[in-house]
């Protein structure tokens, strides 16, 4: 019996995750369908994707790009929408089976919440959703019995290591990190890091924001917070381990001190495809690991003195409340300023520390508190920089 194709909504189709997700869908067109494509600004690429995939609906977040998108697709039977409200509404479509949340930043929060409330399975690639409002997301997912399938390579690895281990207690999660391009830089060298250097990741092909986060280890801090909510563990049970080869994507240690690991080449199509096909594994044209040619796998502890963002992430989740939200907003501003070459590499961390000290703390935040905290934090940092 032929299986029904899974209809997938891709939020952030023009980004790194989105384009690789469309590659997976194209290779398994008998199993998956790109039903909705959503982008914020990249209208030319969205047009190209829409003409190739012919989805039911396309949405452009930037309303100024709507006319261009609409005109370019006028000959195709595609509904064309625009604006943040449309993004938040489209995920409720009754025909959608799975929503891939790959939008960057807090913009992915409301669409994800709406998708969960509509009972849609979530393939989660937006770190900020769980960083900002992990407790809220976890509670709603449980309430609506919605599956949250991790797309990050590290969380997908943990998820895979836990298959069949439902009743076995986790002792520790070993969250691997490449260490980024500056793993061996001295503190003095880090003060002189340029934007172009930071965007040159040694192993992974990612968007600009995530690549910068990887270079500062904030990416790993966010992943630690995500792991806490995804796998119901304490932050103290999550150990970050620098593994420069990026072959072991993460590990789980159980209370008998047995460790399960998931290995593979650094190719994001693998975790994307697994989230789409779970619990099945489908063929993927990816080079397997050759252990004969692989000379060694190495591990080391992260240097939190040179990369303090990791410590800030642990501090934020330990304090709880809206502090992770403050951390995320501060980081988004800091990264944006760095990419604009208005602040240096180390200044990003200093701005984040100031925000965590100055922004209003709320112990038991509501959704509106999260949104208010995001706005307040951004205003604080821009006022500091623009003085």
Residue, then its C-alpha position, 0 to 999 in steps of 0.5 A: x500500500x502506497x504511503x500518503x506523502x507528509x505535507x510539510x510547512x517550512x518556516x524559513x525555506x530560504x535559509x540554510x536549514x530550509x534549503x537543505x530541507x527542500x533538498x531532502x524533500x526533492x530526493x524523496x518526493x514520493x514521501x514528502x511534499x513542500x506544502x507551505x514555504x515561508x521566508x522573511x526577505x529573500x523574495x528572489x530565492x522564495x520565487x525560485x523555490x516556489x516555481x520548483x516545488x509548487x507548494x499550496x501556499x507561500x508567505x513572505x514576511x516582508x510586506x514590501x516584497x508581496x507584489x513582486x512575489x505575487x506577480x512572479x507566481x501569477x501563472x501558478x496555482x499557488x496562494x500568496x500571502x504576506x506579513x507576520x500575521x499570515x505566518x502565524x496563521x498558515x501553520x494552522x492549515x488542516x492539511x499540514x502534517x509537520x511544521x519545520x520551524x527554521x526561522x531565525x530568532x524570536x520571530x519563530x516563537x508565535x508560529x511555533x506556539x500556534x502550530x502546537x496549539x493546532x496539534x501539528x508535529x514540530x520539526x524544531x530547528x529554531x533554537x530561540x523558541x525553547x531558549x526563550x520559552x522552553x517551559x511554555x513550549x514543553x507544557x503546551x506540547x504535552x497538553x496537545x500531545x504534539x511531537x517535537x522532533x529535534x533537527x539540530x544535529x546534537x539534539x537529533x543525536x541525543x534523540x536517536x541515542x534514547x530510542x528504546x531507552x524509555x525507562x532507563x534513567x539518563x545520568x548525563x548528556x554529553x553535548x559535543x561542540x566543534x569549538x568553532x574557528x577560534x578554538x586555539x586563539x589566545x584571548x589577545x587574538x580574539x580581540x582582533x577577530x573580524x566578521x569574515x573570520x568568524x563566518x568561516x566555520x571549519x565544519x558546518x554550513x550554516x546561516x550567518x547568525x548561527x555561525x557567529x553563535x558557534x564562534x562564541x560558543x553561544x550556540x552551544x549554550x542555547x543547545x544546552x538550554x534546549x536539551x534541558x527542555x527536550x529531554x527533561x534533565x537538569x543543566x548540571x546533567x549536560x556537559x559540553x565537550x569540544x570535539x573538533x572533528x564533528x563526527x560524534x554528534x552527541x552522547x548519552x550516559x546512563x546510570x550504569x555508566x554506559x554511553x551511547x553515541x550517534x556518529x556521522x558526517x557533518x551534514x545537516x540533511x541527515x537530522x532533517x531527514x530523520x525528523x521528517x521520516x521518523x521513526x523510519x530511516x530513508x536512504x541518504x546520499x551522504x559519505x559514510x564515516x571511514x574509520x580506517x581513514x579517520x586518524x583520530x577523534x579528540x575531545x577537550x573541555x571548553x575554555x569558559x574564560x575565553x568563551x564566557x557566553x557558555x557560562x552566561x547560558x548556564x547562569x541564565x537557565x539556572x536562574x530561570x524565569x525570563x533570564x534565558x529570554x533576556x540572554x537570547x535578545x541580548x545575543x541577537x542584538x550583539x551578533x547584529x552589531x558585530x555583523x555590522x562591524x559596530x562592536x568587536x568579538x569580545x564586546x558581544x559577550x560584554x553586552x550580553x553580561x550587561x543586559x543580564x544585569x540591567x534587564x527586569x527579571x520575572x520569575x514566572x513569566x507569561x507569553x507577554x512577559x517574554x515579549x516585553x523582556x525581548x523588547x526591553x533588552x534590545x532597547x537597553x543594549x541599543x541605548x548603551x551602544x548609541x551613547 
